[in-house]
Amino acid sequence: MTYQVHIIDVKNQLQNYIWLLEHTETHEVVAVDPTEAELVEDYCQEHQLHLKQIWLTHWHKDHIGGVAALLVNRNIPVYGPRDELSKIPFITHPLTDGDHFNFHDVRIDVIAVPGHTLGHIVYFSDALDLVFCGDTLFAMGCGRVFEGTFEQMYHSLNRLAALPPRTQVYCTHEYTLSNAKFALHVEPDNLEIQKRFEHVEALRMLGQPTVPSNIAIELETNPFLRVQSVEEFQKLRELKDNF
């Protein structure tokens, strides 16, 4: 295993996670959506990791807040959405749908998923069976539709749902328990949701993270991946907004 994913719990009000993807032979890492620089610096120091790249999914402050400080005395590439360059001036490698690049020997594919923000992108690796999906897909839920349309978000989620079932889903917030409560509310007879709700509740009582998830589990237990039309999705998302 040449790669390992590390989790940093930001412990903020929004319950952000920062993900680090490590190339274990060189101990070089990518920071994905670094909320706070100090947390990344401290973690890297403690585990003797070297920050080599930064990947950003969208412009919201809880995803880019640490970037400027991480770039002090460092000349490293910052990957991020081309459509949000005006909001994220420190992107050095602007990306759009269908682009790809490498971290060491692994290929990273870029998928555009507008909806939460207009330029939101995700980072998918078929070789590593993972997707860093920002605020588009959550465990048992999805992001709010802030800048885009319900139609855009519906299609974005469908694109992620079509990834290989084994794909690990690395989202950036610990929202699973509240998502599970909503899922149970809209699908009370779904046994898989009932089981997962109990599991998630137990993990949270122990203070453990509930992510990563995977696409197969999401298809069974995430109501937003189980709707059949834009209209159905919009109704569900609006219901969740007021839940």
N, C-alpha and C positions, 0 to 999 in steps of 0.2 A: 504494500500500500504506500504509494509515493505522496499521497495527498491526505490531508486531514482538515476537518472544519472545526473551528473553535467558536464558542459562544461567549459574548460579553453581555451581561445583564446591566443595562444602563441604570436601572432602578429609578427611573423618572416617572412622572405622572402618566405619561403616554405609554409606559411599559415597553420601551424600545429594546431591541437586541441589536448588537453590532456583530456581524459575522466576520471571521478571519479564515481565509483559505490558505493553508500552509502547504508548501512543497517540502516534504519532510526531509529530503536529502540535503537541502541547502538551508532549511529553516527560514526561507523567504515567504512572506505572506502578502496577501491582498486584504485590504480592509474594505468591507462592503457597507456603504451607508454609515460612515462613522459619526455618530451623534456628538460625541465628546472626545476631543483629542487626548486628554489626560488619561482616560480609561484605556485607550489603545496603546499609548506610550507605556503605561505601567504594566499592562498585560504582556507586551512585547519584551519589556525589560525582564520581567519575572520569568518568562519562558524562553528567553534568549532567541527571540524571533526578530527578523529584519523586515521592515515594511518596504515593499517594492512597487506596489500598485494600489490605486484607490478606484473602486467602482461605485458609481452613483446611479440609483434607479430613477430619482426624480428630485425636484427642487425644494421640497418642503424642508424647513429648518431643522427638524428633528432627524433628518437624513444627511444633511450636509454641514451641520453645525461645527464639526471638528476639523473640517478639511483645511481651512486656512492655517490653523496652528500646526497641523501635521506637515504642512509644506515648508515651514520655517526650517532652513538649513537642510532641506531635502529636495533633490531634483528627481522626482518620480512622476510617471504618467498618471493622469487622472482621466478615467473613462466616464462618459456620461451622455445623456440624451442631447443630440444635436438641436432638437426643437426647444430645448430649455437653456441654450447657451446664454441668452440675455439675463437669465436668472441665476446661472451658475458660471460666473466668469472664469473660474479656475480650471474648467475642463480643458485638457490638452488634446484629448482624442474624442472628438464628437462622434457619436454613433447613431445609426438609424436602422430601421428594420432590415434584416438580412445581412447586416455586417457581421464579421467575425474577426477574432484576434486570438493571440495565444498567451497563456501564462505557463512558462516553461514549455513542456511538450504537449500541453492539453489545449484543445481548441475550444473557444468560448463563442457561442452563437448569441446574437442579439435579436430579441423579439420585441417589437413595439406593441405596447398594451395600453393605448389611451383610454381614459375614463376617469380615473382618480385625479390625474393631471393629464394635460393634453400630450405631453412628450414622454410619459412614463415608459421605461424600457425594463426588460428583465434579462438576466444572464443565464444561459442554459448550457450545460455541458453533458453531451450524450455519453462521453467516455466516463465521466464521474457520476453519472446518474443524478444530477442535481440541477435545481433552478433557484437562483436568488431572485425572488419575485417582489421585493419591496412591499408596497401597500396595495397590490392588485388582488392577489389571492391570499387569503388567510386560512389557517386551520379552521375548518367548519364555517368559514365566512368569506367575505370579500371587502375591499375598501369602499369607502363612500364615493359617490360620484360628485366630485367637486367642480372640475373644469370641463369635463367631457359630457357626453350624452349617455343615457342608459343604453342606447343601441351600441355605442362604442364599447362600453364596459362589458356588455353581454358577449360581443364578439371577441373581446380580449380574453375573457374567462374561457370561452370555447377553445381558443388557441392553446391555452395552458392545459385545459382538460384533455386535449388531444396529444399531449406529450406522453412518452412511454409510461405505463402504470407504475413502474419501479422508481420513477424520478422522485428524488427527495425534494420536498418543498421547504425552502428556507425563507420564511416571511419575517418581517421585522418588528412585530409586536406580539405581546403575550395577551391576545384577546380571546383565546380559545374557550375559556369557561363561559364568558358572556355569549359567545357565538354558539356554544353547545346548548345553552338554555334556550336561545332563540330557535335553534334547529329542532329541539325537542317540542317546542311550542307549535311549530308549523308541521312537523311530522311525528306526532306523538306515538304512532304505531310502528315506527321504524326501529327494529331491534338493534341494528348496528349503531344507530344514533344513541339509543339507550345505553348500550355497552360502553360506547366511547365517552359519553357524558360521565359515567361513573369513574372511568379510568382518568379522565381529565381532572375531575374533582379531587380524586385521590392524589394525583401529582401536585396539584396546586396547594393542597393542604400540607404537603411536605415541602413546599417552596421550590418544587422542581419545574423546569421548563416543559412545555407540552409540544414543543417543536424541535426538530423538523417533523413534518408529516410526509405523506407521499401521495401521488396522484390517485392511486388505486383506492386508498382510504377516503380521500376527498370525494371521489365519484360516488361512494356509498353513503357518506355522512354529511356532505356539504350541500345544503338546499339550493345554493346559488349555482351549483354545477348540475343540478337535477331539473332545472326549469327547461321548458321546451320552446319558449318564444321571448322576444324582447318585452312584450306586454307583461308576461308572467314575471319576468325578471324585475321590471320596474315596480310592479305591485309589491313584490317580495322585498326589494331594497327599501322602498318607502315605508313598508311595515317595520323593517329592522331599524330604520332611522328614528322611529317613534316608539320603539319597544322598551 
